[in-house]
Amino acid sequence: MGTFLFLVCFLISVLIRTFAYEKERMKEYDYATNKEA
């Protein structure tokens, strides 16, 4: 049971990290496109 809980917490942290990384990348992408326009 403890191992399952650890796996769930690990997956959630990975998802949050991936989501935050994608958000940062989108921000940089918007900045680049705005600079060109």
mmCIF file as Biopython writes it, N, C-alpha, C and O atoms, coordinates in Angstrom:
data_model
#
loop_
_atom_site.group_PDB
_atom_site.id
_atom_site.type_symbol
_atom_site.label_atom_id
_atom_site.label_alt_id
_atom_site.label_comp_id
_atom_site.label_asym_id
_atom_site.label_entity_id
_atom_site.label_seq_id
_atom_site.pdbx_PDB_ins_code
_atom_site.Cartn_x
_atom_site.Cartn_y
_atom_site.Cartn_z
_atom_site.occupancy
_atom_site.B_iso_or_equiv
_atom_site.auth_seq_id
_atom_site.auth_asym_id
_atom_site.pdbx_PDB_model_num
ATOM 1   N N  . MET A ? 1  ? 0.837 -1.205 0.000   1.0 0.0 1  A 1 
ATOM 2   C CA . MET A ? 1  ? 0.000 0.000  0.000   1.0 0.0 1  A 1 
ATOM 3   C C  . MET A ? 1  ? 0.870 1.252  0.000   1.0 0.0 1  A 1 
ATOM 4   O O  . MET A ? 1  ? 0.587 2.216  -0.712  1.0 0.0 1  A 1 
ATOM 5   N N  . GLY A ? 2  ? 1.937 1.228  0.810   1.0 0.0 2  A 1 
ATOM 6   C CA . GLY A ? 2  ? 2.817 2.396  0.860   1.0 0.0 2  A 1 
ATOM 7   C C  . GLY A ? 2  ? 3.519 2.636  -0.465  1.0 0.0 2  A 1 
ATOM 8   O O  . GLY A ? 2  ? 3.722 3.779  -0.875  1.0 0.0 2  A 1 
ATOM 9   N N  . THR A ? 3  ? 3.893 1.536  -1.139  1.0 0.0 3  A 1 
ATOM 10  C CA . THR A ? 3  ? 4.565 1.670  -2.432  1.0 0.0 3  A 1 
ATOM 11  C C  . THR A ? 3  ? 3.627 2.285  -3.458  1.0 0.0 3  A 1 
ATOM 12  O O  . THR A ? 3  ? 4.043 3.116  -4.265  1.0 0.0 3  A 1 
ATOM 13  N N  . PHE A ? 4  ? 2.354 1.878  -3.430  1.0 0.0 4  A 1 
ATOM 14  C CA . PHE A ? 4  ? 1.365 2.422  -4.359  1.0 0.0 4  A 1 
ATOM 15  C C  . PHE A ? 4  ? 1.198 3.918  -4.132  1.0 0.0 4  A 1 
ATOM 16  O O  . PHE A ? 4  ? 1.131 4.694  -5.084  1.0 0.0 4  A 1 
ATOM 17  N N  . LEU A ? 5  ? 1.130 4.319  -2.862  1.0 0.0 5  A 1 
ATOM 18  C CA . LEU A ? 5  ? 0.981 5.733  -2.528  1.0 0.0 5  A 1 
ATOM 19  C C  . LEU A ? 5  ? 2.187 6.524  -3.021  1.0 0.0 5  A 1 
ATOM 20  O O  . LEU A ? 5  ? 2.041 7.633  -3.533  1.0 0.0 5  A 1 
ATOM 21  N N  . PHE A ? 6  ? 3.372 5.953  -2.866  1.0 0.0 6  A 1 
ATOM 22  C CA . PHE A ? 6  ? 4.596 6.616  -3.328  1.0 0.0 6  A 1 
ATOM 23  C C  . PHE A ? 6  ? 4.567 6.791  -4.843  1.0 0.0 6  A 1 
ATOM 24  O O  . PHE A ? 6  ? 4.945 7.845  -5.355  1.0 0.0 6  A 1 
ATOM 25  N N  . LEU A ? 7  ? 4.119 5.761  -5.561  1.0 0.0 7  A 1 
ATOM 26  C CA . LEU A ? 7  ? 4.045 5.845  -7.021  1.0 0.0 7  A 1 
ATOM 27  C C  . LEU A ? 7  ? 3.070 6.930  -7.455  1.0 0.0 7  A 1 
ATOM 28  O O  . LEU A ? 7  ? 3.347 7.671  -8.398  1.0 0.0 7  A 1 
ATOM 29  N N  . VAL A ? 8  ? 1.941 7.029  -6.783  1.0 0.0 8  A 1 
ATOM 30  C CA . VAL A ? 8  ? 0.941 8.048  -7.121  1.0 0.0 8  A 1 
ATOM 31  C C  . VAL A ? 8  ? 1.519 9.442  -6.901  1.0 0.0 8  A 1 
ATOM 32  O O  . VAL A ? 8  ? 1.371 10.316 -7.756  1.0 0.0 8  A 1 
ATOM 33  N N  . CYS A ? 9  ? 2.169 9.655  -5.777  1.0 0.0 9  A 1 
ATOM 34  C CA . CYS A ? 9  ? 2.779 10.963 -5.489  1.0 0.0 9  A 1 
ATOM 35  C C  . CYS A ? 9  ? 3.850 11.287 -6.518  1.0 0.0 9  A 1 
ATOM 36  O O  . CYS A ? 9  ? 3.965 12.433 -6.952  1.0 0.0 9  A 1 
ATOM 37  N N  . PHE A ? 10 ? 4.631 10.294 -6.911  1.0 0.0 10 A 1 
ATOM 38  C CA . PHE A ? 10 ? 5.690 10.499 -7.893  1.0 0.0 10 A 1 
ATOM 39  C C  . PHE A ? 10 ? 5.100 10.895 -9.239  1.0 0.0 10 A 1 
ATOM 40  O O  . PHE A ? 10 ? 5.595 11.820 -9.884  1.0 0.0 10 A 1 
ATOM 41  N N  . LEU A ? 11 ? 4.049 10.206 -9.668  1.0 0.0 11 A 1 
ATOM 42  C CA . LEU A ? 11 ? 3.403 10.520 -10.942 1.0 0.0 11 A 1 
ATOM 43  C C  . LEU A ? 11 ? 2.825 11.927 -10.929 1.0 0.0 11 A 1 
ATOM 44  O O  . LEU A ? 11 ? 2.949 12.657 -11.913 1.0 0.0 11 A 1 
ATOM 45  N N  . ILE A ? 12 ? 2.197 12.314 -9.827  1.0 0.0 12 A 1 
ATOM 46  C CA . ILE A ? 12 ? 1.605 13.650 -9.729  1.0 0.0 12 A 1 
ATOM 47  C C  . ILE A ? 12 ? 2.688 14.715 -9.816  1.0 0.0 12 A 1 
ATOM 48  O O  . ILE A ? 12 ? 2.504 15.727 -10.492 1.0 0.0 12 A 1 
ATOM 49  N N  . SER A ? 13 ? 3.807 14.503 -9.145  1.0 0.0 13 A 1 
ATOM 50  C CA . SER A ? 13 ? 4.890 15.497 -9.177  1.0 0.0 13 A 1 
ATOM 51  C C  . SER A ? 13 ? 5.465 15.617 -10.583 1.0 0.0 13 A 1 
ATOM 52  O O  . SER A ? 13 ? 5.807 16.714 -11.024 1.0 0.0 13 A 1 
ATOM 53  N N  . VAL A ? 14 ? 5.574 14.490 -11.290 1.0 0.0 14 A 1 
ATOM 54  C CA . VAL A ? 14 ? 6.081 14.523 -12.664 1.0 0.0 14 A 1 
ATOM 55  C C  . VAL A ? 14 ? 5.110 15.278 -13.566 1.0 0.0 14 A 1 
ATOM 56  O O  . VAL A ? 14 ? 5.530 16.068 -14.412 1.0 0.0 14 A 1 
ATOM 57  N N  . LEU A ? 15 ? 3.822 15.039 -13.387 1.0 0.0 15 A 1 
ATOM 58  C CA . LEU A ? 15 ? 2.815 15.737 -14.194 1.0 0.0 15 A 1 
ATOM 59  C C  . LEU A ? 15 ? 2.869 17.235 -13.945 1.0 0.0 15 A 1 
ATOM 60  O O  . LEU A ? 15 ? 2.799 18.023 -14.889 1.0 0.0 15 A 1 
ATOM 61  N N  . ILE A ? 16 ? 2.993 17.639 -12.684 1.0 0.0 16 A 1 
ATOM 62  C CA . ILE A ? 16 ? 3.058 19.062 -12.348 1.0 0.0 16 A 1 
ATOM 63  C C  . ILE A ? 16 ? 4.299 19.686 -12.966 1.0 0.0 16 A 1 
ATOM 64  O O  . ILE A ? 16 ? 4.240 20.794 -13.500 1.0 0.0 16 A 1 
ATOM 65  N N  . ARG A ? 17 ? 5.419 18.981 -12.895 1.0 0.0 17 A 1 
ATOM 66  C CA . ARG A ? 17 ? 6.667 19.507 -13.452 1.0 0.0 17 A 1 
ATOM 67  C C  . ARG A ? 17 ? 6.544 19.660 -14.971 1.0 0.0 17 A 1 
ATOM 68  O O  . ARG A ? 17 ? 6.976 20.667 -15.533 1.0 0.0 17 A 1 
ATOM 69  N N  . THR A ? 18 ? 5.957 18.664 -15.629 1.0 0.0 18 A 1 
ATOM 70  C CA . THR A ? 18 ? 5.782 18.722 -17.084 1.0 0.0 18 A 1 
ATOM 71  C C  . THR A ? 18 ? 4.862 19.873 -17.461 1.0 0.0 18 A 1 
ATOM 72  O O  . THR A ? 18 ? 5.130 20.598 -18.419 1.0 0.0 18 A 1 
ATOM 73  N N  . PHE A ? 19 ? 3.774 20.045 -16.708 1.0 0.0 19 A 1 
ATOM 74  C CA . PHE A ? 19 ? 2.824 21.113 -16.999 1.0 0.0 19 A 1 
ATOM 75  C C  . PHE A ? 19 ? 3.480 22.478 -16.839 1.0 0.0 19 A 1 
ATOM 76  O O  . PHE A ? 19 ? 3.287 23.362 -17.673 1.0 0.0 19 A 1 
ATOM 77  N N  . ALA A ? 20 ? 4.257 22.653 -15.766 1.0 0.0 20 A 1 
ATOM 78  C CA . ALA A ? 20 ? 4.935 23.929 -15.533 1.0 0.0 20 A 1 
ATOM 79  C C  . ALA A ? 20 ? 5.956 24.196 -16.634 1.0 0.0 20 A 1 
ATOM 80  O O  . ALA A ? 20 ? 6.104 25.333 -17.080 1.0 0.0 20 A 1 
ATOM 81  N N  . TYR A ? 21 ? 6.658 23.161 -17.071 1.0 0.0 21 A 1 
ATOM 82  C CA . TYR A ? 21 ? 7.655 23.317 -18.127 1.0 0.0 21 A 1 
ATOM 83  C C  . TYR A ? 21 ? 6.983 23.732 -19.434 1.0 0.0 21 A 1 
ATOM 84  O O  . TYR A ? 21 ? 7.480 24.612 -20.137 1.0 0.0 21 A 1 
ATOM 85  N N  . GLU A ? 22 ? 5.862 23.105 -19.758 1.0 0.0 22 A 1 
ATOM 86  C CA . GLU A ? 22 ? 5.133 23.452 -20.983 1.0 0.0 22 A 1 
ATOM 87  C C  . GLU A ? 22 ? 4.644 24.891 -20.918 1.0 0.0 22 A 1 
ATOM 88  O O  . GLU A ? 22 ? 4.678 25.604 -21.921 1.0 0.0 22 A 1 
ATOM 89  N N  . LYS A ? 23 ? 4.187 25.325 -19.740 1.0 0.0 23 A 1 
ATOM 90  C CA . LYS A ? 23 ? 3.688 26.694 -19.587 1.0 0.0 23 A 1 
ATOM 91  C C  . LYS A ? 23 ? 4.817 27.692 -19.799 1.0 0.0 23 A 1 
ATOM 92  O O  . LYS A ? 23 ? 4.622 28.722 -20.445 1.0 0.0 23 A 1 
ATOM 93  N N  . GLU A ? 24 ? 5.999 27.394 -19.261 1.0 0.0 24 A 1 
ATOM 94  C CA . GLU A ? 24 ? 7.145 28.285 -19.442 1.0 0.0 24 A 1 
ATOM 95  C C  . GLU A ? 24 ? 7.542 28.346 -20.912 1.0 0.0 24 A 1 
ATOM 96  O O  . GLU A ? 24 ? 7.864 29.415 -21.430 1.0 0.0 24 A 1 
ATOM 97  N N  . ARG A ? 25 ? 7.516 27.196 -21.584 1.0 0.0 25 A 1 
ATOM 98  C CA . ARG A ? 25 ? 7.896 27.152 -22.992 1.0 0.0 25 A 1 
ATOM 99  C C  . ARG A ? 25 ? 6.901 27.942 -23.843 1.0 0.0 25 A 1 
ATOM 100 O O  . ARG A ? 25 ? 7.296 28.623 -24.789 1.0 0.0 25 A 1 
ATOM 101 N N  . MET A ? 26 ? 5.631 27.853 -23.513 1.0 0.0 26 A 1 
ATOM 102 C CA . MET A ? 26 ? 4.622 28.610 -24.254 1.0 0.0 26 A 1 
ATOM 103 C C  . MET A ? 26 ? 4.833 30.106 -24.052 1.0 0.0 26 A 1 
ATOM 104 O O  . MET A ? 26 ? 4.632 30.893 -24.977 1.0 0.0 26 A 1 
ATOM 105 N N  . LYS A ? 27 ? 5.239 30.501 -22.845 1.0 0.0 27 A 1 
ATOM 106 C CA . LYS A ? 27 ? 5.492 31.915 -22.557 1.0 0.0 27 A 1 
ATOM 107 C C  . LYS A ? 27 ? 6.654 32.416 -23.415 1.0 0.0 27 A 1 
ATOM 108 O O  . LYS A ? 27 ? 6.582 33.506 -23.982 1.0 0.0 27 A 1 
ATOM 109 N N  . GLU A ? 28 ? 7.710 31.632 -23.508 1.0 0.0 28 A 1 
ATOM 110 C CA . GLU A ? 28 ? 8.858 32.018 -24.336 1.0 0.0 28 A 1 
ATOM 111 C C  . GLU A ? 28 ? 8.451 32.077 -25.805 1.0 0.0 28 A 1 
ATOM 112 O O  . GLU A ? 28 ? 8.900 32.955 -26.541 1.0 0.0 28 A 1 
ATOM 113 N N  . TYR A ? 29 ? 7.610 31.155 -26.226 1.0 0.0 29 A 1 
ATOM 114 C CA . TYR A ? 29 ? 7.154 31.122 -27.616 1.0 0.0 29 A 1 
ATOM 115 C C  . TYR A ? 29 ? 6.332 32.376 -27.930 1.0 0.0 29 A 1 
ATOM 116 O O  . TYR A ? 29 ? 6.507 32.988 -28.983 1.0 0.0 29 A 1 
ATOM 117 N N  . ASP A ? 30 ? 5.434 32.755 -27.011 1.0 0.0 30 A 1 
ATOM 118 C CA . ASP A ? 30 ? 4.638 33.972 -27.202 1.0 0.0 30 A 1 
ATOM 119 C C  . ASP A ? 30 ? 5.545 35.190 -27.282 1.0 0.0 30 A 1 
ATOM 120 O O  . ASP A ? 30 ? 5.323 36.082 -28.100 1.0 0.0 30 A 1 
ATOM 121 N N  . TYR A ? 31 ? 6.561 35.228 -26.437 1.0 0.0 31 A 1 
ATOM 122 C CA . TYR A ? 31 ? 7.480 36.368 -26.429 1.0 0.0 31 A 1 
ATOM 123 C C  . TYR A ? 31 ? 8.208 36.471 -27.768 1.0 0.0 31 A 1 
ATOM 124 O O  . TYR A ? 31 ? 8.377 37.568 -28.302 1.0 0.0 31 A 1 
ATOM 125 N N  . ALA A ? 32 ? 8.634 35.341 -28.307 1.0 0.0 32 A 1 
ATOM 126 C CA . ALA A ? 32 ? 9.361 35.338 -29.579 1.0 0.0 32 A 1 
ATOM 127 C C  . ALA A ? 32 ? 8.454 35.802 -30.718 1.0 0.0 32 A 1 
ATOM 128 O O  . ALA A ? 32 ? 8.885 36.580 -31.570 1.0 0.0 32 A 1 
ATOM 129 N N  . THR A ? 33 ? 7.223 35.340 -30.744 1.0 0.0 33 A 1 
ATOM 130 C CA . THR A ? 33 ? 6.313 35.715 -31.828 1.0 0.0 33 A 1 
ATOM 131 C C  . THR A ? 33 ? 5.927 37.186 -31.710 1.0 0.0 33 A 1 
ATOM 132 O O  . THR A ? 33 ? 5.778 37.871 -32.722 1.0 0.0 33 A 1 
ATOM 133 N N  . ASN A ? 34 ? 5.766 37.670 -30.495 1.0 0.0 34 A 1 
ATOM 134 C CA . ASN A ? 34 ? 5.416 39.084 -30.317 1.0 0.0 34 A 1 
ATOM 135 C C  . ASN A ? 34 ? 6.568 39.988 -30.736 1.0 0.0 34 A 1 
ATOM 136 O O  . ASN A ? 34 ? 6.348 41.080 -31.261 1.0 0.0 34 A 1 
ATOM 137 N N  . LYS A ? 35 ? 7.787 39.537 -30.505 1.0 0.0 35 A 1 
ATOM 138 C CA . LYS A ? 35 ? 8.956 40.345 -30.855 1.0 0.0 35 A 1 
ATOM 139 C C  . LYS A ? 35 ? 9.079 40.469 -32.373 1.0 0.0 35 A 1 
ATOM 140 O O  . LYS A ? 35 ? 9.475 41.517 -32.884 1.0 0.0 35 A 1 
ATOM 141 N N  . GLU A ? 36 ? 8.741 39.400 -33.091 1.0 0.0 36 A 1 
ATOM 142 C CA . GLU A ? 36 ? 8.833 39.429 -34.552 1.0 0.0 36 A 1 
ATOM 143 C C  . GLU A ? 36 ? 7.777 40.342 -35.155 1.0 0.0 36 A 1 
ATOM 144 O O  . GLU A ? 36 ? 8.049 41.034 -36.136 1.0 0.0 36 A 1 
ATOM 145 N N  . ALA A ? 37 ? 6.590 40.357 -34.591 1.0 0.0 37 A 1 
ATOM 146 C CA . ALA A ? 37 ? 5.481 41.127 -35.157 1.0 0.0 37 A 1 
ATOM 147 C C  . ALA A ? 37 ? 5.738 42.630 -35.060 1.0 0.0 37 A 1 
ATOM 148 O O  . ALA A ? 37 ? 4.905 43.428 -35.489 1.0 0.0 37 A 1 
#
